[in-house]
Amino acid sequence: MTALVGTGLTRSLEAIGPFDAKACMNCGVCTAACPLGVNVLPRRLFRFALLGLEDRLLEAREPIFSCLLCRACEASCPAGVHITENMRILRHWLLGEGG
């Protein structure tokens, strides 16, 4: 599978709501704080989105919808990323444009 990098996806996500994944430092603290463990990796999902890898996000549908939206990740995030809101935006995109 060949992946193409583009910015159109980021623009689509930002049109849905305030998608601040660019602030993610890719440190992994969110995953360490997650009660679901390694099945939901916000930093990976955000990277896919920022790189425009739509097919990777489509493949990650289950982890995106598995997120409990409990904000444990946000409470631990040193960059102050609004992870829960970003996950909601990804869900919205998957249910609409992303198919």
One Martini backbone bead per residue (centre of mass of N, CA, C, O) as a GRO file, in nm:
protein
   99
    1MET     BB    1   0.096   0.037   0.023
    2THR     BB    2   0.038   0.371  -0.067
    3ALA     BB    3   0.129   0.683   0.075
    4LEU     BB    4  -0.007   1.009   0.085
    5VAL     BB    5   0.089   1.332   0.138
    6GLY     BB    6  -0.138   1.573   0.302
    7THR     BB    7  -0.357   1.868   0.388
    8GLY     BB    8  -0.667   1.820   0.346
    9LEU     BB    9  -0.743   1.674   0.607
   10THR     BB   10  -0.677   1.894   0.810
   11ARG     BB   11  -0.884   2.094   0.699
   12SER     BB   12  -1.131   1.916   0.747
   13LEU     BB   13  -1.097   1.894   1.055
   14GLU     BB   14  -1.092   2.206   1.116
   15ALA     BB   15  -1.389   2.245   1.007
   16ILE     BB   16  -1.524   2.089   1.245
   17GLY     BB   17  -1.281   2.180   1.448
   18PRO     BB   18  -1.050   2.212   1.708
   19PHE     BB   19  -0.750   2.087   1.573
   20ASP     BB   20  -0.453   2.032   1.795
   21ALA     BB   21  -0.228   1.811   1.697
   22LYS     BB   22   0.031   1.989   1.650
   23ALA     BB   23   0.103   1.994   1.970
   24CYS     BB   24   0.210   1.724   1.959
   25MET     BB   25   0.509   1.551   2.099
   26ASN     BB   26   0.515   1.233   2.102
   27CYS     BB   27   0.550   1.101   2.413
   28GLY     BB   28   0.301   0.894   2.543
   29VAL     BB   29   0.134   0.979   2.797
   30CYS     BB   30  -0.153   0.916   2.703
   31THR     BB   31  -0.119   0.608   2.690
   32ALA     BB   32  -0.034   0.566   2.989
   33ALA     BB   33  -0.325   0.692   3.095
   34CYS     BB   34  -0.487   0.483   2.956
   35PRO     BB   35  -0.732   0.241   3.034
   36LEU     BB   36  -0.690   0.079   2.748
   37GLY     BB   37  -0.413   0.139   2.643
   38VAL     BB   38  -0.253   0.051   2.333
   39ASN     BB   39  -0.513   0.070   2.140
   40VAL     BB   40  -0.484   0.384   2.200
   41LEU     BB   41  -0.306   0.623   1.978
   42PRO     BB   42  -0.308   0.944   1.945
   43ARG     BB   43  -0.031   1.012   1.816
   44ARG     BB   44  -0.081   0.835   1.565
   45LEU     BB   45  -0.349   0.954   1.468
   46PHE     BB   46  -0.243   1.245   1.439
   47ARG     BB   47  -0.027   1.186   1.231
   48PHE     BB   48  -0.210   1.082   1.011
   49ALA     BB   49  -0.370   1.344   0.984
   50LEU     BB   50  -0.129   1.544   0.925
   51LEU     BB   51  -0.039   1.355   0.666
   52GLY     BB   52  -0.309   1.246   0.514
   53LEU     BB   53  -0.385   0.936   0.617
   54GLU     BB   54  -0.679   0.812   0.555
   55ASP     BB   55  -0.644   0.499   0.550
   56ARG     BB   56  -0.536   0.481   0.842
   57LEU     BB   57  -0.793   0.591   0.976
   58LEU     BB   58  -0.985   0.378   0.868
   59GLU     BB   59  -0.826   0.141   1.012
   60ALA     BB   60  -0.874   0.309   1.307
   61ARG     BB   61  -1.173   0.300   1.391
   62GLU     BB   62  -1.183   0.133   1.651
   63PRO     BB   63  -0.998   0.309   1.835
   64ILE     BB   64  -1.160   0.571   1.803
   65PHE     BB   65  -1.436   0.432   1.922
   66SER     BB   66  -1.297   0.327   2.201
   67CYS     BB   67  -1.286   0.578   2.323
   68LEU     BB   68  -1.400   0.716   2.639
   69LEU     BB   69  -1.367   1.027   2.694
   70CYS     BB   70  -1.218   1.078   2.998
   71ARG     BB   71  -0.936   1.266   3.003
   72ALA     BB   72  -0.671   1.133   3.107
   73CYS     BB   73  -0.481   1.233   2.884
   74GLU     BB   74  -0.517   1.541   2.928
   75ALA     BB   75  -0.415   1.553   3.225
   76SER     BB   76  -0.114   1.446   3.114
   77CYS     BB   77  -0.057   1.660   2.903
   78PRO     BB   78   0.214   1.875   2.844
   79ALA     BB   79   0.073   2.035   2.583
   80GLY     BB   80  -0.251   2.059   2.599
   81VAL     BB   81  -0.408   1.863   2.442
   82HIS     BB   82  -0.730   1.806   2.287
   83ILE     BB   83  -0.798   1.490   2.262
   84THR     BB   84  -1.103   1.450   2.282
   85GLU     BB   85  -1.179   1.648   2.056
   86ASN     BB   86  -1.013   1.509   1.837
   87MET     BB   87  -1.170   1.242   1.849
   88ARG     BB   88  -1.442   1.362   1.771
   89ILE     BB   89  -1.350   1.463   1.496
   90LEU     BB   90  -1.271   1.187   1.383
   91ARG     BB   91  -1.552   1.068   1.407
   92HIS     BB   92  -1.698   1.267   1.230
   93TRP     BB   93  -1.533   1.207   0.977
   94LEU     BB   94  -1.598   0.903   0.957
   95LEU     BB   95  -1.918   0.951   0.936
   96GLY     BB   96  -1.866   1.113   0.682
   97GLU     BB   97  -1.623   1.148   0.472
   98GLY     BB   98  -1.465   0.875   0.556
   99GLY     BB   99  -1.693   0.635   0.593
   0.00000   0.00000   0.00000
